[in-house]
Amino acid sequence: MGASLGSACQNFSVVGQGQTADATEEPPGRQPGSPLLPVLETSCGSSAEHSCQSGSDSPIVVDLDAPLATSIARARKTAPTRRKGRTSVAESPAAHKVASYVMPGAMLAPPSADEPAGSTKILRFDQPHGATPAVPEPPVAPEPAPLSAEPPFYIVTPNRRPQNPKSRAFRKKFFPQATDKEWNDWRWQSRHRIKTLEQMERMLTLSTDERTALIEGGQMLPVGITPYYMSLLDTENPEQPLRRTVVPSAKEFLRTKGEADDPLGEDGHSPVPGLVHRYPDRVLLLALDFCSTYCRYCTRSRVVGHGELMANEKRLELAFDYLRKTPQVRDVLISGGDPLSLSEDKLDWILGKLRAIPHIEFIRIGTKMPAVLPQRITPQLTRVLRKYHPLWMSIHFLHPDECTPEAARACARLADAGIPLGAQTVLLKGVNDSVPVMKELVHKLLLMRVRPYYLYQCDPISGSAHFRTSIDKGLEIIEGLRGHTTGYGVPNYVVDAPGGGGKIPLQPNYYVGRDGDEVLLRNFEGKTYRYPDPVEV
């Protein structure tokens, strides 16, 4: 029944939406007297397949509440017009919306001989009719999937400041007076860092190890955790991965063989204070020793947080003078401490000084701010950074729990400013030392436009034995990633050699050996393949 209703009858009129029809019989499933959706009245009881039966003035009612009504896909505003004795459909802004065609299988019940004039006829979609041709019903579109309450963490909505549920609950409980503006102000977050035993006891159920370390820490690496990062910690479980990395433990008092305060020998490669020149063409510039959140496995725990390296111009000018006189240096990594804890003006000054040195081609910034204080990544900051391209950034991410909507927004701002982002991850026992955890982390990083760059074996700093895994564990993780996920998600596994030997890459042994003019190779499934590689005479 593809014809328009109006083409079947001599005249029809539109009955308004929500009105009730004076029907002597209700359609199945309808409560008597209930409102109808838009209806048509005609002066006959014929369908499009029936000839118009003159003399009948029984109205026909189109009931869109019948079972197949949802299959009507089009509707338009209609009104009756008279054309050569027939009724056609015409556009009219005053008319109600009426279906412009009828579903196959629908029918108009023809009037019976004993029905009185004026009785109501229903256009039903729930019963077959002998006069209706057998036409297959069109496929019904599947129901759309329900919208989730929250978008995926990596979806950044313009003009919408995200907040993960854990942070929202933490803020309500421990900082109820903080306004949205304050909570999202990186300076407010820095001023309200959690640093004392009393603060920790109010927010966490401390273990004996944790309490002992907080009481007897002395000259150890200071404690400092932003309210935002504190909100990601488990309040009851001291073995939660993120909590282990920022809350001190008495295990840090244990010194084991091979550990040292400066295991990489950085101090021995420092021509001026705060500058490390270990590789021929690149240097490490320590801008300051302050971090918004201190990691318990920090390579520079001997330095950071003690106020020994301040971002004053006198000290930094010594480093700039050294660089001006050392033309082989083309690459500068700015680290610390965390250089993004500096003001925009100070960063602008440092980057400007480096860019003014002709042979400095490549500038990198090492930071953990997007993970521990994503509020720091502001439009004002990115406006400064984008002035000094080519500029790259290495971000310290450890665990999938750090990949929050806030962190995703921070990374999106940096990426949108044209800054390539790479992740540096330290392999830590009980934190991320499994293939499933590491795979989840690299997948989330890629969704945030951060390329997994380095997976570091934990440096043997003093008191780090409880964090260090075996080298075999690192190789196992790389083997569990290679071939099992995209190559973009496989970082370089490296050991920073003690004594200043630099980064040494480690890979699973995919090279089996040689057999004549062929090389034997093992793939990610453990199968051996031959590659032609003739031996040159």
C-alpha positions in Angstrom: 0.0 0.0 0.0 2.4 2.7 -1.2 -0.3 5.3 -2.2 -1.0 8.4 -0.2 -4.2 8.2 1.8 -5.6 11.2 0.2 -5.5 9.6 -3.2 -8.1 7.0 -2.3 -11.1 9.1 -1.3 -13.1 12.0 -2.5 -12.4 14.2 0.4 -10.7 14.0 3.8 -9.9 16.3 6.7 -7.3 16.4 9.4 -8.2 15.9 13.1 -5.8 17.6 15.5 -3.2 15.7 17.6 -4.4 14.6 21.0 -8.1 14.6 20.1 -10.3 11.6 20.7 -12.4 10.0 18.1 -16.1 9.2 18.7 -15.5 5.5 18.0 -18.1 3.0 18.7 -15.2 0.4 19.0 -11.7 0.9 20.3 -8.7 -0.6 18.6 -7.1 -3.5 20.5 -4.8 -2.4 23.3 -6.2 1.1 23.5 -7.9 2.4 26.7 -11.4 3.7 25.9 -11.4 7.5 25.4 -7.6 7.8 25.2 -6.1 10.5 23.0 -5.2 9.6 19.4 -2.1 10.8 17.5 -2.8 12.8 14.3 -5.7 11.2 12.5 -7.4 11.5 9.1 -11.2 11.5 8.5 -12.5 10.5 5.1 -16.1 10.4 3.8 -15.8 6.8 2.8 -14.5 3.5 4.2 -12.1 2.6 1.4 -8.4 1.9 1.4 -6.1 2.7 -1.4 -6.9 -0.7 -2.9 -10.7 -0.2 -2.7 -12.7 2.0 -5.0 -14.4 4.9 -3.2 -17.8 3.9 -2.0 -20.1 6.7 -2.6 -22.9 7.5 -0.3 -20.9 6.5 2.8 -20.1 9.2 5.3 -18.4 7.0 7.9 -15.2 8.7 9.1 -11.9 6.8 8.9 -9.5 7.3 11.8 -5.7 6.7 11.3 -4.5 5.3 14.6 -0.7 5.8 14.9 -0.7 4.0 18.3 -1.3 0.7 16.6 1.6 -1.9 16.8 3.5 -1.1 13.6 3.1 2.7 13.9 6.8 3.1 14.7 7.7 1.8 11.3 6.3 4.9 9.6 9.4 6.7 8.6 8.2 9.9 7.0 5.6 12.5 7.9 4.6 15.9 6.4 2.1 18.6 7.0 -1.0 18.0 4.9 -4.3 19.6 4.1 -7.1 18.5 1.6 -7.4 20.1 -1.8 -10.0 19.3 -4.4 -8.6 18.4 -7.9 -11.1 17.2 -10.6 -13.3 15.4 -8.2 -10.4 13.7 -6.3 -8.7 14.6 -3.1 -4.9 15.1 -3.3 -2.3 15.9 -0.7 -1.0 19.5 -0.5 1.5 21.2 1.7 0.0 23.5 4.4 1.9 25.0 7.3 -1.4 25.0 9.3 -2.0 21.3 9.0 -0.9 18.7 11.5 1.8 16.1 10.7 0.3 13.1 9.0 2.0 10.0 7.5 2.7 10.5 3.8 2.5 6.8 3.1 1.1 3.7 4.6 3.2 0.6 5.6 2.7 -2.5 3.5 0.3 -4.8 5.2 -1.8 -2.0 6.7 -5.5 -1.7 5.7 -8.6 0.3 6.1 -11.4 -1.9 7.4 -14.2 -1.6 4.8 -17.6 -0.6 6.1 -20.1 -3.4 6.7 -23.7 -3.2 5.5 -25.2 -3.0 9.0 -23.0 -0.2 10.3 -24.8 3.1 10.9 -23.7 6.3 9.2 -21.2 8.2 11.1 -19.5 5.2 12.8 -15.7 5.4 13.1 -13.4 3.2 11.1 -9.8 2.5 12.3 -6.8 2.3 10.1 -5.1 -0.7 11.9 -1.6 -2.0 11.5 -2.1 -5.2 13.6 -4.4 -7.2 11.3 -4.0 -8.6 7.8 -6.7 -7.8 5.2 -7.7 -9.9 2.2 -7.6 -6.9 -0.2 -4.0 -6.0 0.8 -1.3 -7.3 -1.6 1.4 -9.4 0.0 4.3 -7.1 0.2 7.3 -7.9 2.4 7.8 -5.4 5.3 11.0 -3.3 5.0 13.7 -4.0 7.6 13.3 -2.2 10.9 16.3 -0.1 11.9 17.9 -1.4 15.1 17.4 0.5 18.3 20.2 3.0 18.8 22.6 2.1 21.7 21.8 4.1 24.8 24.1 7.0 25.4 26.4 6.6 28.3 26.3 9.0 31.2 29.9 9.9 30.8 31.9 10.0 27.5 35.1 8.0 27.3 37.9 9.5 29.4 39.9 10.6 26.3 37.0 12.5 24.7 37.7 16.2 25.3 34.6 18.4 25.1 35.2 22.1 24.4 34.2 24.5 27.1 33.6 21.6 29.5 36.0 21.1 32.4 36.1 17.4 33.2 36.3 15.9 36.7 36.6 12.2 37.4 34.2 10.7 40.0 36.9 9.9 42.5 38.2 13.4 42.5 34.7 14.8 42.8 34.0 12.6 45.9 37.4 13.4 47.5 36.9 17.1 47.0 33.4 17.1 48.5 34.7 15.2 51.6 38.0 16.9 52.3 37.8 20.3 50.5 34.1 21.2 50.6 34.8 24.9 50.7 37.0 24.9 47.6 35.2 26.5 44.6 35.5 25.1 41.1 37.9 28.0 40.3 40.1 27.1 43.2 40.2 23.4 42.6 41.1 23.9 39.0 43.8 26.5 39.8 47.2 24.8 39.7 48.6 27.3 42.2 45.8 26.5 44.7 46.6 22.8 44.2 50.3 23.5 44.9 49.6 25.5 48.0 47.3 22.8 49.4 49.6 19.8 48.9 49.4 17.0 51.5 52.8 16.9 53.3 52.3 16.0 57.0 51.4 12.9 59.0 48.3 14.7 60.4 47.0 15.4 56.9 47.7 11.8 55.7 45.9 10.3 58.8 42.8 12.4 58.0 42.7 11.1 54.4 44.1 7.6 54.5 44.1 4.6 56.8 47.9 4.4 57.2 49.8 1.1 57.5 52.5 0.7 60.1 55.2 1.0 57.4 53.7 4.2 56.1 53.3 5.8 59.6 56.8 4.9 60.6 58.2 6.4 57.4 56.3 9.6 57.9 57.5 9.9 61.5 61.1 8.9 61.0 61.7 10.1 57.5 64.2 12.8 58.5 66.4 13.8 55.5 64.7 11.4 53.1 63.0 12.6 50.0 60.3 15.0 51.1 56.6 14.1 51.0 54.3 16.2 48.8 51.0 15.1 47.0 48.6 17.4 45.2 45.0 17.2 46.3 44.1 16.1 42.8 46.5 13.2 42.8 45.6 12.3 46.4 42.0 11.9 45.2 43.2 9.0 43.0 44.6 7.0 45.9 42.8 4.1 47.6 42.1 5.3 51.2 42.3 1.8 52.7 44.7 -0.3 50.6 48.4 0.6 51.1 49.3 -1.7 48.3 47.3 0.2 45.7 49.8 1.0 42.8 49.5 4.8 42.9 49.6 5.0 46.6 52.8 2.9 46.8 54.5 5.5 44.5 53.9 8.6 46.6 53.3 7.6 50.2 56.6 6.8 51.9 57.2 3.4 53.4 59.7 2.1 56.0 61.2 -0.1 53.3 62.9 3.1 52.0 65.3 2.8 55.1 66.7 -0.4 53.7 70.0 -0.1 51.8 71.0 -3.1 49.6 74.1 -4.0 47.6 74.6 -1.9 44.4 72.5 1.0 45.5 73.7 4.6 45.6 72.4 8.1 46.1 73.7 9.0 42.6 73.7 5.7 40.8 73.9 7.3 37.3 76.9 9.4 38.2 75.2 12.6 37.1 77.3 14.7 39.5 80.5 13.5 37.8 79.2 14.7 34.4 78.2 18.2 35.6 80.4 21.0 34.2 78.3 23.7 35.9 75.7 23.3 38.7 72.5 21.9 37.4 73.8 20.9 34.0 74.6 17.2 33.1 76.6 16.6 29.9 76.8 12.8 29.4 76.1 12.3 25.7 78.1 14.1 23.0 75.4 16.2 21.4 72.9 16.7 24.2 72.6 17.9 27.8 70.3 17.7 30.7 69.4 21.1 32.3 68.0 20.9 35.8 65.9 24.1 36.0 64.9 23.6 39.7 64.5 20.9 42.3 60.8 21.4 43.1 58.0 18.9 42.2 54.3 19.3 42.9 54.2 15.6 43.8 57.3 13.6 44.8 57.7 10.0 43.5 59.3 7.6 46.1 61.5 6.0 43.4 63.0 9.3 42.1 66.4 9.0 40.5 67.3 12.5 41.9 65.9 12.0 45.4 69.3 13.2 46.6 68.6 16.6 45.2 64.8 17.3 44.7 62.8 19.0 47.4 65.8 20.2 49.4 66.1 23.7 47.9 69.6 23.2 46.5 68.7 24.0 42.9 66.7 27.3 42.6 65.6 28.7 39.2 67.6 31.9 39.7 69.1 33.7 36.8 72.7 33.7 38.1 72.9 29.9 38.2 71.1 29.4 34.9 73.2 32.0 33.1 76.3 29.8 33.9 74.6 26.9 32.1 73.7 29.1 29.1 77.3 30.4 28.9 78.5 26.8 28.9 76.1 26.0 26.1 77.2 29.0 24.0 80.8 27.8 24.2 79.9 24.1 23.3 78.8 24.1 19.7 78.5 20.3 19.5 75.4 20.4 21.7 72.3 20.6 19.6 69.7 19.0 22.0 68.7 20.3 25.5 66.4 18.4 27.9 64.9 20.6 30.6 64.1 18.7 33.7 64.4 19.0 37.4 62.3 18.8 39.6 59.5 19.6 37.3 60.1 22.6 35.0 56.4 23.1 34.5 56.1 24.2 38.1 57.7 27.4 37.0 55.7 30.5 36.1 55.0 31.2 32.4 57.4 34.2 32.6 60.3 32.1 33.9 59.7 29.4 31.3 59.5 32.0 28.6 62.8 33.4 29.7 64.6 30.0 29.8 63.2 28.9 26.5 64.1 32.2 24.9 67.7 32.0 26.1 68.0 28.5 24.6 66.5 29.4 21.3 68.9 32.4 21.0 71.8 29.9 20.9 72.2 29.2 17.1 73.4 25.5 17.4 70.6 24.5 19.8 68.1 22.8 17.5 66.1 20.6 19.7 64.4 21.4 23.0 62.6 18.9 25.2 60.8 19.3 28.5 60.5 16.4 31.0 57.4 16.7 33.3 54.9 14.7 35.3 52.4 17.6 35.5 49.7 16.1 33.2 49.5 13.0 35.5 49.8 14.7 39.0 48.6 18.2 38.3 46.8 18.4 35.0 45.4 21.8 36.0 48.8 23.2 35.2 48.3 22.8 31.5 46.5 26.1 30.8 46.0 28.1 27.6 48.4 30.6 28.9 51.1 27.9 29.3 50.6 26.5 25.8 50.8 30.0 24.3 54.3 30.3 25.7 55.4 26.8 24.7 54.3 27.0 21.1 56.5 30.0 20.5 59.6 27.8 20.7 59.0 25.0 18.2 60.4 22.5 17.5 59.6 21.6 21.1 59.0 18.1 22.4 57.7 16.9 25.7 58.4 13.7 27.7 55.6 13.0 30.2 56.0 10.6 33.1 53.0 8.2 33.3 53.1 5.1 35.4 49.7 3.4 35.6 46.4 3.3 33.8 44.7 4.9 36.8 46.6 8.1 36.0 44.8 8.4 32.6 41.8 10.4 33.8 39.6 12.9 31.9 41.7 15.7 33.5 44.9 14.2 32.2 43.4 13.6 28.8 42.4 17.3 28.6 45.9 18.4 29.6 47.5 16.2 26.9 45.0 17.4 24.3 45.9 21.0 25.0 49.6 20.2 24.6 49.1 18.2 21.4 46.8 20.9 19.9 49.7 23.3 20.5 51.8 21.2 18.1 53.9 19.6 20.8 54.8 15.9 20.2 54.2 13.9 23.4 56.1 10.9 24.5 55.6 8.8 27.7 58.4 7.8 30.0 57.4 4.9 32.4 59.5 3.4 35.2 59.0 -0.4 35.6 58.0 -0.9 39.3 57.3 -4.0 41.3 53.6 -4.2 42.3 52.7 -1.2 40.3 52.9 -1.9 36.6 55.0 -5.1 36.3 52.5 -7.2 34.3 51.6 -7.4 30.7 47.9 -6.7 31.2 48.6 -3.5 33.2 51.2 -2.3 30.8 49.1 -3.0 27.8 46.2 -1.0 29.3 48.5 1.8 30.0 50.0 2.1 26.5 46.5 1.8 25.0 45.2 4.7 27.1 48.3 6.8 26.4 47.8 6.4 22.6 44.1 7.4 23.0 45.4 10.6 24.7 47.9 11.2 21.8 50.9 10.2 23.9 53.4 7.8 22.3 54.9 5.3 24.7 58.6 6.2 24.4 60.7 4.6 27.2 60.2 1.9 29.7 62.9 2.3 32.3 64.3 -0.3 34.5 64.1 1.3 38.0 67.5 2.9 38.9 69.2 1.4 41.9 68.9 4.5 44.1 69.3 4.1 47.9 66.2 2.4 49.4 64.6 1.3 46.1 64.8 -2.6 46.4 61.1 -2.9 47.1 60.4 -1.2 43.7 62.9 -3.0 41.5 61.9 -5.9 39.3 64.2 -8.3 37.5 65.5 -7.6 34.0 63.7 -10.7 32.9 60.4 -9.2 33.9 61.0 -6.2 31.7 61.8 -8.4 28.7 58.7 -10.5 29.4 56.5 -7.3 29.3 58.1 -6.2 26.0 57.6 -9.6 24.5 53.9 -9.5 25.7 53.4 -6.2 23.8 55.4 -6.8 20.6 53.1 -8.4 18.0 50.1 -8.3 20.4 49.4 -4.6 20.0 50.3 -1.8 17.7 54.0 -1.0 17.3 53.2 2.5 18.4 52.3 1.1 21.8 55.6 -0.7 22.4 58.2 1.5 24.3 61.9 1.1 24.3 63.0 -0.9 27.3 66.2 0.5 28.6 68.6 0.2 31.6 70.4 3.5 32.5 73.8 1.9 33.2 75.1 2.7 36.7 78.2 4.9 36.8 77.2 7.1 33.9 77.1 4.5 31.1 74.0 5.9 29.6 70.8 4.2 28.3 71.3 0.6 27.1 68.3 -0.8 25.1 67.2 -4.4 25.8 64.9 -6.5 23.6 63.7 -10.1 23.7 65.9 -12.4 21.6 64.2 -12.7 18.2 67.4 -13.5 16.4 67.9 -17.3 16.7 71.0 -17.7 14.7 72.3 -18.5 11.2 72.0 -21.6 9.0 74.2 -21.2 5.9 72.9 -18.4 3.8 69.8 -18.0 5.9 69.1 -16.2 9.2 66.7 -17.9 11.7 64.2 -15.5 13.3 61.6 -16.0 16.0 58.3 -14.1 15.7 55.9 -13.0 18.5 54.2 -16.4 18.4 57.4 -18.3 19.0 57.6 -19.7 15.5 60.9 -19.8 13.7 61.3 -18.4 10.2 64.1 -18.3 7.7 65.2 -15.1 6.0 67.6 -15.3 3.0 70.9 -13.5 3.9 73.8 -14.9 1.8 77.2 -14.7 3.4 79.4 -12.4 1.4 82.7 -13.9 0.3 
